[in-house]
């Protein structure tokens, strides 16, 4: 009998385990995996099994998570997110054991098929060459609701939990610096960022978005001017549609902080985002030069002159190129390069984007799946096609739909058909499965913002409806030759031709790609469960349409299965997406 295998993909905050048991195809009573970790989850605990919220009985009002040796993990991808701050940059040992049986009273761990105990190092967020922070962001999670049932009463700790250490990136880049320059779209966070910049003793030069319809950063700029006097230089940017960059550069030590996160309370916490710090003179110099250009507030056409991918810059083992938008009207070097890389993918592509609207980009991404390669995507929202979008009464696209309509229809159909591309979702009141909590859609953090919350009834009032704010695509993330695209660019026409943006291409760093993969799958699987539940269980006036009994579809959605073929589906059938995921992400036996 062959052994189970697994491969670990680590980030500073979690470990993604890609598991396989090739011999599982021979046993119809293969019910999943038990995952043992050493050390365990409590102080002084020698070892412990990873927990599973799902059991063999439908969840009830007081259901508790159970260890995976009695409640097997019925997935080939599972993540250990119980990595506390004290456990980061440390070593854990995992053992994955197949479980056979027919139900809760008939379970047997197949010890002879257990994987060898394998050590996994959780990396530190701060690296010698590239530092990486992903926030948690999941206000729509059981963990957040249990920990913070009323987050406004414990907002500082709630924000710190959601930020997941990302707030530390600002202290890191400012520490020891005497000259810092940057370009910031929205600067409003007075929990961490504004205080850090205010107390910074060196010279600070910032370009910030300032247009008649958007003066969001003005209160923070006034605070910095009053606090720093001659040591602060603020430059308004008004000529492009939006100045969407978010970066700071320590010019003394050539450290570049950049990423997708806006410097707002929500951007650092409840909106899914990341930040990097690159230790690189070549890369830092390019961003400093860009900041100086933007400080003069040139026109769109003048800003776009010479827009091109930079030469390759070595950052440790990684090779990095950058391109700044806007580009000239008839040029699209940024997106076209991404599209070419996607089309050349050997095995897989993952993408996590706010609102991509480029037809060529979307088509190339979906073509990856059509070519029997792996493609997983997570978006902030996927809207339902409406008649007002020139659709026929049947909901089908018209003979000559606009590009925007075509993208909307295509994404909507894919999200309903193959579930490989989906949008943010949460358990809504009235249709929440038993044993789970109705979840928060957002948390009001206006008390931690330099911009007060608009009064009730005014346009734009309330917390922003942004949850997935990432802007990354990773080609072949599990291979030795991945390509990462990341930055501020939403990969749309506006981002390419009308906004100030940055987009990085990173090659030569499989470790960084694996971090992206681990963090992506955490979000993807989290929201996929909620999306599938809401698709299958629509509400009628806020009430469940059917009881959550063990025999109902409602009760079975979050219930462990008692036979292999009820949960593995196509995992042992060559050519299916499940088969590809099982074979590609996990190592061969």
C-alpha positions as MATLAB code, in Angstrom:
seq = 'XXXXXXXXXXXXXXXXXXXXXXXXXXXXXXXXXXXXXXXXXXXXXXXXXXXXXXXXXXXXXXXXXXXXXXXXXXXXXXXXXXXXXXXXXXXXXXXXXXXXXXXXXXXXXXXXXXXXXXXXXXXXXXXXXXXXXXXXXXXXXXXXXXXXXXXXXXXXXXXXXXXXXXXXXXXXXXXXXXXXXXXXXXXXXXXXXXXXXXXXXXXXXXXXXXXXXXXXXXXXXXXXXXXXXXXXXXXXXXXXXXXXXXXXXXXXXXXXXXXXXXXXXXXXXXXXXXXXXXXXXXXXXXXXXXXXXXXXXXXXXXXXXXXXXXXXXXXXXXXXXXXXXXXXXXXXXXXXXXXXXXXXXXXXXXXXXXXXXXXXXXXXXXXXXXXXXXXXXXXXXXXXXXXXXXXXXXXXXXXXXXXXXXXXXXXXXXXXXXXXXXXXXXXXXXXXXXXXXXXXXXXXXXXXXXXXXXXXXXXXXXXXXXXXXXXXXXXXXXXXXXXXXXXXXXXXXXXXXXXXXXXXXXXXXXXXXXXXXXXXXXXXXXXXXXXXXXXXXXXXXXXXXXXXXXXXXXXXXXXXXXXXXXXXXXXXXXXXXXXXXXXXXXXXX';
ca = [
       0.000    0.000    0.000;
       1.400    3.394   -1.008;
       1.816    6.272    1.393;
      -0.041    9.560    1.414;
       1.999   12.543    0.285;
       1.698   16.248    0.762;
       3.394   19.437   -0.240;
       3.392   22.523    1.953;
       3.030   26.043    0.594;
       3.922   28.482    3.360;
       3.249   32.150    3.958;
       4.147   34.092    7.108;
       0.611   33.509    8.416;
      -0.449   30.040    7.303;
       0.546   26.706    5.798;
      -1.380   25.334    2.823;
      -1.203   21.541    2.583;
      -1.750   19.922   -0.822;
      -2.401   16.257   -0.047;
      -2.714   13.090   -2.098;
      -3.212    9.386   -1.604;
      -2.992    7.716   -5.014;
      -4.200    4.393   -3.537;
      -7.424    6.111   -2.516;
      -8.812    5.141   -5.885;
      -8.785    1.517   -4.717;
     -10.892    2.057   -1.596;
     -14.515    3.125   -1.782;
     -14.435    3.683    1.982;
     -11.669    6.313    1.780;
     -13.201    9.157    3.829;
     -10.481   11.790    3.887;
      -7.394   12.783    5.855;
      -6.346   13.244    9.463;
      -3.670   15.928    9.820;
      -1.418   15.913   12.889;
       0.731   18.926   13.727;
       3.598   19.158   16.201;
       3.773   21.266   18.270;
       0.043   21.559   18.828;
      -2.211   24.548   19.171;
      -2.104   25.312   22.865;
       0.949   26.416   24.878;
       2.985   23.354   25.796;
       0.889   20.979   23.672;
       3.147   18.330   22.085;
       0.926   17.775   19.059;
      -2.664   18.079   17.910;
      -4.925   17.327   14.974;
      -6.074   20.136   12.721;
      -9.745   20.876   13.335;
     -12.693   20.482   10.998;
     -15.861   22.546   11.405;
     -17.782   19.961    9.359;
     -18.912   16.673   10.895;
     -20.914   13.620    9.881;
     -24.089   15.154   11.305;
     -25.597   18.399    9.983;
     -24.257   21.323   12.000;
     -26.423   22.376   14.917;
     -26.686   25.575   16.965;
     -23.935   24.476   19.350;
     -21.720   22.488   16.997;
     -18.024   22.509   17.803;
     -15.035   22.005   15.543;
     -13.706   18.458   15.795;
     -10.168   17.063   15.362;
      -9.572   15.604   11.919;
      -8.915   12.088   13.248;
     -12.644   11.847   14.084;
     -13.863   14.384   11.521;
     -11.658   13.744    8.454;
     -10.713   16.499    6.035;
     -12.582   15.678    2.825;
     -10.453   17.862    0.596;
      -7.070   17.537   -1.054;
      -6.214   21.153   -0.199;
      -6.411   22.308    3.410;
      -4.741   25.127    5.260;
      -3.459   25.497    8.777;
      -4.237   29.087    9.707;
      -3.638   28.532   13.424;
      -0.165   30.054   13.151;
       0.046   32.575   15.957;
       2.445   35.495   15.934;
       4.808   33.543   18.180;
       4.804   30.652   15.702;
       5.857   32.623   12.672;
       9.338   31.951   11.363;
       9.293   28.632   13.216;
       9.150   24.961   12.267;
       6.107   22.689   12.432;
       5.991   18.966   11.711;
       2.962   17.568    9.858;
       1.811   13.992    9.356;
      -1.052   13.271    6.942;
      -2.912    9.981    7.417;
      -5.708    8.603    5.192;
      -8.905    7.644    7.000;
     -11.142    4.752    5.952;
     -14.556    3.685    7.210;
     -18.289    4.056    6.756;
     -19.158    6.805    9.192;
     -18.551    8.309   12.645;
     -18.737    4.939   14.422;
     -16.532    3.170   11.887;
     -13.311    5.100   11.290;
      -9.774    3.779   10.981;
      -6.618    5.777   10.471;
      -4.545    3.932    7.874;
      -1.261    4.329    9.730;
       0.667    2.192    7.262;
      -0.245    4.725    4.557;
       0.590    7.833    6.629;
       2.991   10.331    5.140;
       6.413   10.528    6.775;
       6.445   13.292    9.425;
       7.629   16.333    7.503;
       9.048   19.593    8.846;
       7.695   22.849    7.411;
       9.252   26.241    8.100;
       6.880   29.175    8.394;
       8.743   32.148    6.910;
       9.071   35.533    8.538;
       7.236   38.447    6.933;
      10.482   40.417    6.912;
      13.030   39.020    4.476;
      16.520   40.026    3.445;
      15.440   40.978   -0.069;
      11.634   40.838   -0.270;
       9.281   41.222    2.693;
       5.640   40.194    2.348;
       2.475   40.908    4.297;
      -1.056   39.662    3.501;
      -3.865   40.818    5.767;
      -6.631   38.467    6.961;
      -9.477   40.719    5.789;
     -12.172   38.123    6.499;
     -14.873   39.980    8.417;
     -17.133   37.291    6.945;
     -15.654   34.439    8.951;
     -16.630   32.385   11.948;
     -13.285   33.148   13.588;
     -13.795   36.901   13.391;
     -17.379   36.739   14.629;
     -16.493   34.469   17.533;
     -13.532   36.617   18.523;
     -15.270   39.956   17.996;
     -19.071   39.543   18.338;
     -19.332   43.334   18.581;
     -16.205   44.614   16.828;
     -16.972   48.287   17.496;
     -16.525   47.631   21.213;
     -13.011   46.265   20.622;
     -12.142   47.996   17.378;
      -8.388   48.358   17.898;
      -7.919   44.636   18.496;
     -10.380   43.750   15.732;
      -8.420   45.876   13.268;
      -5.112   44.362   14.408;
      -6.503   40.837   13.919;
      -7.702   41.681   10.410;
      -4.456   43.484    9.495;
      -2.531   40.322   10.406;
       0.734   42.210   10.805;
       0.412   44.223    7.585;
       0.454   47.420    9.638;
       4.035   46.577   10.621;
       5.205   47.251    7.055;
       5.105   51.004    7.722;
       7.283   50.816   10.822;
       9.687   48.612    8.878;
      10.152   51.001    5.956;
      10.389   54.120    8.146;
      12.784   52.641   10.692;
      16.214   54.235   10.323;
      15.231   56.359    7.320;
      15.918   60.081    7.016;
      14.400   60.734    3.562;
      11.131   59.123    2.472;
       9.154   59.882   -0.660;
       5.943   58.336   -1.892;
       2.736   58.530   -3.854;
      -0.497   57.712   -2.051;
      -3.977   57.447   -3.518;
      -6.002   57.734   -0.289;
      -4.279   58.520    2.999;
      -6.822   58.397    5.849;
      -5.662   55.782    8.372;
      -5.085   57.325   11.786;
      -4.734   53.948   13.505;
      -1.214   53.301   12.201;
      -0.158   55.181    9.058;
      -0.798   58.847    9.817;
       0.689   58.526   13.329;
       3.759   56.754   11.906;
       4.290   59.442    9.250;
       3.602   62.233   11.756;
       6.214   60.925   14.202;
       8.769   60.233   11.448;
      11.697   62.597   12.125;
      13.083   62.758    8.595;
      12.085   64.559    5.399;
       8.829   63.345    3.882;
       7.627   64.094    0.321;
       4.229   62.780   -0.771;
       2.195   63.008   -3.962;
      -1.492   62.574   -3.230;
      -4.766   62.403   -5.141;
      -6.489   65.802   -5.160;
      -9.309   66.609   -7.535;
     -12.495   68.648   -7.093;
     -14.442   65.400   -6.675;
     -11.865   63.702   -4.442;
     -10.095   65.472   -1.590;
     -10.053   62.386    0.626;
      -6.400   62.788    1.622;
      -6.620   66.506    2.473;
      -7.261   66.130    6.248;
      -4.236   63.840    6.639;
      -2.068   66.185    4.580;
      -3.044   69.075    6.868;
      -2.059   66.996    9.910;
       1.357   66.204    8.404;
       1.998   69.808    7.376;
       1.178   71.052   10.874;
       3.303   68.392   12.560;
       6.366   68.380   10.301;
       6.561   71.911    8.917;
       9.486   72.326    6.510;
      10.252   68.614    6.689;
       7.059   67.836    4.769;
       6.381   68.441    1.100;
       2.933   67.608   -0.259;
       2.202   67.663   -4.000;
      -1.304   67.527   -5.422;
      -1.994   65.201   -8.329;
      -5.029   66.121  -10.420;
      -4.384   65.549  -14.136;
      -5.032   61.799  -14.424;
      -8.362   60.143  -13.721;
      -6.978   58.936  -10.393;
      -3.490   58.845   -8.903;
      -3.809   55.200   -7.850;
      -0.222   54.481   -6.735;
       0.424   53.444   -3.124;
       4.139   53.385   -2.330;
       6.806   54.746    0.000;
      10.564   54.727   -0.583;
      13.300   54.917    2.048;
      15.848   56.696   -0.131;
      18.744   56.160    2.281;
      18.542   52.366    2.396;
      16.801   51.815   -0.967;
      13.729   50.133    0.482;
      10.508   50.252   -1.516;
       7.133   49.627    0.122;
       4.379   48.982   -2.403;
       1.335   46.794   -3.036;
      -2.432   46.843   -3.417;
      -3.372   48.295   -0.012;
      -4.707   51.817    0.196;
      -3.468   53.618    3.296;
      -6.947   53.638    4.841;
      -8.390   51.767    7.851;
     -10.379   49.484    5.556;
      -7.547   49.016    3.063;
      -5.263   47.659    5.755;
      -7.832   45.455    7.484;
     -11.208   44.465    6.036;
     -10.287   44.681    2.343;
      -8.085   41.794    1.147;
      -4.702   43.352    0.336;
      -0.946   42.857    0.440;
       2.203   44.916    0.830;
       5.818   44.211   -0.093;
       9.103   45.843    0.821;
      11.838   45.348   -1.789;
      15.426   45.971   -0.760;
      16.696   47.176   -4.123;
      18.449   50.340   -5.254;
      17.468   49.795   -8.876;
      13.785   49.350   -8.101;
      13.707   52.111   -5.487;
      15.334   54.558   -7.901;
      12.622   53.924  -10.487;
       9.878   54.671   -7.963;
      11.668   57.778   -6.673;
      11.917   59.060  -10.239;
       8.236   58.348  -10.738;
       7.332   60.239   -7.593;
       9.296   63.265   -8.763;
       7.531   63.183  -12.129;
       4.082   62.999  -10.550;
       4.912   65.824   -8.122;
       4.905   68.194  -11.101;
       1.327   67.119  -11.977;
       1.988   66.590  -15.714;
      -0.849   65.981  -18.164;
      -1.928   62.457  -19.070;
      -0.168   62.634  -22.434;
       3.065   63.908  -20.927;
       2.955   61.322  -18.163;
       2.465   58.552  -20.726;
       5.532   59.461  -22.783;
       8.022   56.625  -22.815;
       5.825   54.231  -20.836;
       7.513   50.824  -21.081;
       8.617   47.847  -19.048;
      11.867   48.540  -17.235;
      14.991   46.472  -17.599;
      15.205   43.392  -15.415;
      16.358   44.186  -11.875;
      17.796   41.527   -9.573;
      16.312   41.480   -6.064;
      17.950   38.523   -4.328;
      17.093   35.504   -6.474;
      14.104   37.264   -8.017;
      14.083   39.210  -11.265;
      11.741   42.207  -11.308;
      10.433   44.486  -14.039;
       8.055   47.405  -13.540;
       5.835   49.449  -15.810;
       4.082   52.677  -14.839;
       0.743   53.803  -16.261;
      -0.755   55.690  -17.972;
       0.358   54.415  -21.349;
      -0.280   56.192  -24.662;
      -3.837   55.685  -25.930;
      -3.009   53.051  -28.566;
      -0.443   51.228  -26.430;
      -1.109   48.460  -23.890;
       2.285   46.999  -23.079;
       1.289   46.268  -19.475;
      -1.782   44.102  -20.092;
      -0.465   42.542  -23.299;
       2.592   41.216  -21.481;
       0.361   39.678  -18.809;
      -1.853   38.120  -21.478;
       1.152   36.585  -23.258;
       2.361   35.048  -20.009;
      -1.079   33.615  -19.271;
      -1.305   32.086  -22.721;
       2.107   30.480  -22.201;
       1.148   28.918  -18.841;
       2.413   25.350  -18.561;
       0.087   24.068  -15.837;
      -1.970   26.649  -13.975;
      -2.974   30.250  -13.310;
      -4.493   31.868  -10.228;
      -5.868   35.390  -10.128;
      -7.262   37.584   -7.377;
      -8.540   40.902   -8.712;
     -10.884   43.712   -7.764;
     -12.599   44.468  -11.062;
     -10.783   43.408  -14.254;
     -12.598   44.573  -17.378;
     -10.164   43.892  -20.204;
     -11.687   41.451  -22.697;
      -8.371   39.971  -23.859;
      -7.254   39.426  -20.281;
     -10.486   37.713  -19.208;
     -10.533   35.575  -22.345;
      -6.941   34.430  -21.814;
      -7.647   33.534  -18.184;
     -10.729   31.487  -18.989;
      -8.914   29.811  -21.877;
      -6.483   28.299  -19.372;
      -9.306   26.221  -17.923;
     -10.639   25.376  -21.359;
      -7.205   24.003  -22.235;
      -7.483   21.506  -19.337;
      -5.059   23.441  -17.177;
      -5.885   24.673  -13.694;
      -7.436   28.109  -13.362;
      -8.816   29.560  -10.147;
     -10.059   33.124   -9.792;
     -11.513   35.332   -7.071;
     -13.088   38.720   -7.774;
     -14.681   41.378   -5.612;
     -18.020   40.999   -7.377;
     -19.654   39.302  -10.349;
     -22.827   41.113  -11.317;
     -25.939   39.429  -12.674;
     -26.519   40.349  -16.335;
     -29.599   42.538  -16.741;
     -31.781   43.505  -19.677;
     -30.458   47.038  -19.387;
     -27.107   45.634  -20.478;
     -28.691   44.860  -23.862;
     -29.450   41.228  -23.050;
     -32.376   39.393  -24.527;
     -35.357   38.316  -22.447;
     -33.767   34.871  -22.129;
     -30.726   36.353  -20.450;
     -28.452   35.484  -23.366;
     -26.063   37.997  -24.822;
     -27.276   39.853  -27.936;
     -25.784   39.284  -31.368;
     -23.273   42.115  -30.976;
     -22.813   42.816  -27.265;
     -20.525   45.528  -26.027;
     -17.179   44.356  -24.672;
     -18.291   45.205  -21.127;
     -21.533   43.226  -21.527;
     -19.699   40.274  -23.021;
     -17.270   40.156  -20.094;
     -20.129   40.398  -17.607;
     -22.086   37.570  -19.228;
     -19.031   35.339  -19.587;
     -17.909   35.762  -15.993;
     -21.423   35.299  -14.661;
     -21.927   32.049  -16.577;
     -18.523   30.697  -15.530;
     -19.163   31.514  -11.883;
     -22.392   29.507  -12.049;
     -21.118   26.614  -14.161;
     -17.652   25.523  -13.119;
     -17.144   27.482   -9.855;
     -13.495   28.067  -10.751;
     -14.131   31.819  -10.853;
     -16.218   33.327   -8.094;
     -16.834   36.482   -6.095;
     -16.751   37.578   -2.469;
     -19.670   36.150   -0.500;
     -20.822   35.639    3.068;
     -23.497   33.815    5.078;
     -26.482   36.132    5.012;
     -29.017   36.490    7.818;
     -32.016   34.252    7.122;
     -30.088   31.726    5.057;
     -27.206   30.999    7.405;
     -26.539   27.271    7.897;
     -27.229   25.945   11.348;
     -24.136   26.016   13.537;
     -22.713   29.029   11.707;
     -23.135   32.705   12.504;
     -24.739   35.335   10.279;
     -21.678   37.221    9.145;
     -20.677   40.832    8.854;
     -20.569   42.412    5.433;
     -18.382   45.262    6.676;
     -17.185   46.966    9.842;
     -17.564   50.717   10.304;
     -14.018   51.998   10.859;
     -14.764   55.671   10.289;
     -13.702   56.439   13.869;
     -10.167   55.420   12.845;
     -10.186   57.575    9.732;
      -9.175   61.190    9.205;
     -12.331   61.491    7.090;
     -15.530   61.351    9.175;
     -18.310   59.060    8.076;
     -20.858   60.928    5.932;
     -24.147   61.658    7.614;
     -26.977   59.211    7.002;
     -28.680   59.692    3.677;
     -25.758   61.298    1.912;
     -24.357   59.581   -1.194;
     -21.456   57.317   -0.422;
     -22.334   56.926    3.239;
     -21.412   53.825    5.168;
     -18.502   51.416    4.932;
     -17.213   50.831    1.381;
     -18.463   47.765   -0.490;
     -14.948   46.565   -1.276;
     -13.750   43.223    0.048;
     -11.357   41.726   -2.531;
      -8.971   44.557   -3.366;
      -6.020   42.428   -4.544;
      -4.495   42.945   -7.981;
      -2.413   39.856   -8.663;
      -2.079   37.088  -11.212;
       0.358   34.208  -10.769;
       1.240   31.924  -13.661;
       2.326   28.361  -12.734;
       2.586   29.184   -8.997;
       3.438   25.621   -7.906;
       6.319   25.220  -10.357;
       9.971   26.215  -10.287;
       9.341   28.902  -12.935;
       6.366   30.996  -11.823;
       5.544   34.525  -12.964;
       3.911   36.974  -10.560;
       2.099   40.154  -11.598;
       1.289   42.478   -8.721;
       0.934   46.165   -7.908;
      -1.768   48.834   -7.943;
      -3.039   48.147  -11.470;
      -6.589   46.746  -11.755;
      -5.848   45.635  -15.333;
      -8.585   47.692  -16.929;
      -8.687   50.334  -19.646;
      -8.742   53.122  -17.060;
      -5.783   51.619  -15.230;
      -3.850   51.339  -18.461;
      -4.603   54.683  -20.089;
      -6.072   57.139  -17.563;
      -4.621   56.408  -14.119;
      -1.263   56.635  -12.396;
      -0.451   52.975  -11.635;
       2.400   50.537  -11.168;
       2.615   46.888  -12.179;
       5.461   44.530  -11.292;
       6.486   41.334  -13.054;
       8.425   39.001  -10.731;
      10.198   35.856  -11.903;
      12.785   33.551  -10.367;
      11.144   33.300   -6.938;
       9.133   30.087   -6.484;
       9.088   30.760   -2.727;
       7.231   34.043   -3.209;
       4.846   32.440   -5.705;
       4.048   29.737   -3.157;
       3.210   32.413   -0.601;
       0.787   33.957   -3.092;
      -0.715   30.525   -3.767;
      -1.178   29.756   -0.066;
      -2.834   33.098    0.656;
      -4.983   32.900   -2.463;
      -6.344   29.450   -1.652;
      -7.190   30.597    1.879;
      -9.440   33.313    0.478;
     -10.727   31.260   -2.449;
     -11.868   28.272   -0.376;
     -13.320   30.568    2.297;
     -15.556   32.408   -0.152;
     -16.239   29.382   -2.355;
     -18.041   27.631    0.500;
     -20.207   30.693    1.040;
     -20.869   31.206   -2.661;
     -21.972   27.596   -3.145;
     -24.204   27.747   -0.093;
     -25.932   30.938   -1.229;
     -26.379   29.621   -4.770;
     -27.993   26.441   -3.502;
     -30.074   27.989   -0.752;
     -31.872   31.160   -1.817;
     -34.052   32.805    0.808;
     -37.709   33.751    0.697;
     -38.329   36.931    2.708;
     -35.327   36.193    4.883;
     -36.396   32.655    5.803;
     -34.902   29.326    4.810;
     -36.797   27.648    1.996;
     -36.297   24.173    3.445;
     -35.388   22.712    6.838;
     -31.792   21.760    7.628;
     -32.465   18.074    8.108;
     -29.852   15.389    7.510;
     -31.645   14.197    4.378;
     -32.224   17.621    2.836;
     -29.849   19.322    0.430;
     -29.553   22.079    2.992;
     -28.380   19.685    5.678;
     -26.006   17.828    3.373;
     -24.073   20.844    2.111;
     -21.974   21.086    5.273;
     -21.949   17.412    6.232;
     -19.176   14.859    5.807;
     -19.891   12.076    3.351;
     -19.763    8.376    4.231;
     -18.331    7.057    0.955;
     -15.371    8.111   -1.175;
     -17.308    8.815   -4.366;
     -19.639   11.194   -2.545;
     -16.846   13.664   -1.806;
     -13.898   13.139   -4.169;
     -16.039   13.397   -7.301;
     -13.585   13.618  -10.199;
     -10.351   13.570   -8.209;
      -9.407   10.107   -9.544;
     -10.760   10.636  -13.057;
      -8.045   11.779  -15.460;
      -8.703   15.096  -17.173;
     -11.034   16.631  -14.602;
     -10.093   19.866  -12.775;
     -10.204   17.941   -9.474;
      -7.762   15.368  -10.864;
      -5.424   18.099  -12.093;
      -5.497   19.890   -8.735;
      -4.757   16.663   -6.884;
      -1.843   15.759   -9.159;
      -0.322   19.209   -9.737;
      -0.348   20.751   -6.276;
       0.700   17.648   -4.307;
       3.967   15.757   -4.942;
       3.970   12.415   -6.684;
       4.107    9.359   -4.445;
];
